[in-house]
């Protein structure tokens, strides 16, 4: 078994634990094994880089960790809750309470302002509107976007759009942040600036985070690096 664990001396229990996860897909008559006996644990405050060639299954692994896709076998535990056998409503509840997502494309709602894009997930999570707006303003100020709160996504630069997406991901106070190539669509300088902000935010909030990236420079700045190749996950 390829098992990647955080510091065993840490007092906190893992925020995310995957054990013996397997996933395969049918392609014609072939059965493509994407994940084979994959295990991983990440504790609060740990940022793990997920690297590997295109098509290795990094997005699939993040989808499984984020309860967006079911594994064929194995267990998923998030903040002490066993999730693999949960029904859809239970999985949705765990996502709302514990998870934040950042993607390569920002996926902001185009008809809403930067402020509103950060308010909406908080309202869905049950936060009072005034509290949600106050927190959204605090986040935008921290991201250096206080003067952009009334701007819709089309009026923001690529870096600004991705910063708003990061703000949206952490607005509800998640325990686990999952990011799939969060700076992949940005030029190198903007990518570095956004990633700096991403790391400061995650570490400042003591989040557990798993970040898929093809950028070795960014990966080297994280606490641990896990490589996914031929279905197996190994620490490098």
N, C-alpha and C positions, 0 to 999 in steps of 0.2 A: 504494500500500500504506500502511495506517495502522500505523506501527511506533512503539512506545513503548519507549524504551531507558533504562536507568539511566545513571549517570555513566560516560561512556566512558573517563574517566581512571582509574577504579577499577582496582586491580590484580587483583581477583578476577574470575574468570569468572562469568557469570550462573548463579544457582542454577536459575532457570526461564527457558526460552526457547520461545516459541510463534512459529511463522513461517507466515504465509499460511493460517491455520486457517479452515476453512469447515465449516458444519454446517447442514443443512436437515432438515425433517420434512414428511412427507406428511399433508395434512389433506383428506380427500376427494380431489377432483381437483386440489387446489392443492398447490404445493410452497412451503412457507414457509421462506425463507432467514433463519436465526437469526443466524449468524455469517458475515461476508463478509470474507475476506482479512485476518483479524485477526492482528496480530503484537504481541508483548509480551516484554520481558525484565526480570527482577528479580534484583538482586544481593543478596548477604548483607548484612543490616543495613537493607535498604530495605523500607518498608511502603507498599504501594500500595492506595489506596481505589478500589474498583470501584463506580461509581454508574451510574444510568440508570433509566428508568421500569420499572414492573412489567411482566414479560413480554418485556423487551428481550433476555434471554438470559444474564443474569449467572450464574445457577446452572448453566446449560449450560456456560459458559466455565470455571467452577470445576471442574465434573465432568470436563471434558476435561483441564484442568491437573492434576487429581488422579488421572488415569488410571482414572476410573470410567466414562467414556464415550469412544467413539472418534469422532474427527472424520471428515468425509467427505473432507477433503483437508488438507494441511499437515503440519508437523512439530512434535514436542514433545521438548524436551531438558531433562532434569532432572539436575543435578550431572554434566554431561558425558555422560550416557547418552541415546542416541536411543531414544525410547519408542514412537513412533507405530506401528511395525510389530511390537512385542513381542507374544508370546502371553500368555495370562492369567497363567500362573505367573510369568513374568518381570515383568509389571506389578505383581503382588502383591508380589514381592520389592522392587521400587523403592518402593512405598508404605510397606512396613514399614521400610525403611532410611532413607528421606528425607522422608516426608510426615507432617504432622499435620493433623487436620481439626477444625473447630468449627462447629456448626450453630446455627440459631435455636433449635431445641429441643435440650435437653441430651443426649437419647438415652442416659442412664446406664442400666446394667442394674439393674432395681429390686430384685432379690433379693440384691444385693451391697452392701457398705458403701462409703463414700466412698474409703477406703483401697484396698479390693479393686478398685474401678473403675479406679484408677490403676495398680494392680499388674498387672492382666490383660494390657493391651497389651504390657507389658514381658516378661511370660512368653512371650507369643506370638512376640515378637521374639527370644527365645532367652536372655533375661537370667536369672540365677540368682534363685530365689525370695527369698532373704534380701536380696540386693542390690536387688531390685525393691521390696521392702517398705521398705527404708531410704530409697530415693529417693522413694517415694510419701510417706513421712512428712515428708521435707524439703520436698517440693512443697506439701503441705497446710499446713505451718507457714508457708511463704512466702506462701501464699494467705490466711493468717489463719484456717485451718480445722483447726488441730491438735486442738481439742477436739471436732471433728465426725468424726473418722476412723472411728468405729464406727457412725455414723449411716447408715441406708439413705436413698436419694433422697427417699422420701416424708416423711422427717423433716427435710428441708432446705428452706430458703426458695428462691425462684426464683433469687435472686442467688447463693446458696451452690451450688445445683445447677450453675449455669453456670460458676462458678469451678472446681468439680470437673471439669467437662467440659474447661475450658481446661487444667487440670493433666494430665488424661488425654492431651490432644493433644500436650503437650510432654514427656511422660514418657520416651519412647524417644530423645529428643535429635534431633528432625528438623531438616533443613536448611530446609524450606519449610513454612510454615503457611498453610492455606487456610481462610477463615472466611466463612460465608454468613449474614449478618445475626446476628452472635453476641450482640447485645443487643436484638434485635427484640422479644422477649417480655417485656422488663423495663420497669418504670416508669422515668421519666427520671433520677431520682436514682440508683437502683440501676444503671441502664445506664451512667451516667458513672463510677461507682465501679468496675464490672467492666471497663469499657473502659480506664480508667487502669491497672488491674492488667495487662490484656492487653498494652498498649503497653510497660509497664515490663518485662514478662517477655520479649516479643519482642525488644526492643532490648537487654536485658541478655544474651540468648543469641545476639545477632547473627544472628537468623533473617531470611530473606526471607519476606515475608508479603503475601498478597493478600486484602483484606477487602471483601466486598460489603456495602454499607449504603445505606439511604435517608436517613440522618441527615446533613445537610450540616455540622452542627457537628462530628460525629465525623470526617467525611471531611477537614475542614480541618486536623485535627491530624496527619494522616498525611503522609508525605514527598512523595507524588505522588498525583494524582487522575486516573483514567482513566474516561471516560464511554462507555458502550456504548449506542448508539441506532441504529435502522435497520440493525442488523447490523455497524456499523462502530465501532471503538474509537479514540478520540482523547483526547489528554491536554489537560486544561483547567487 
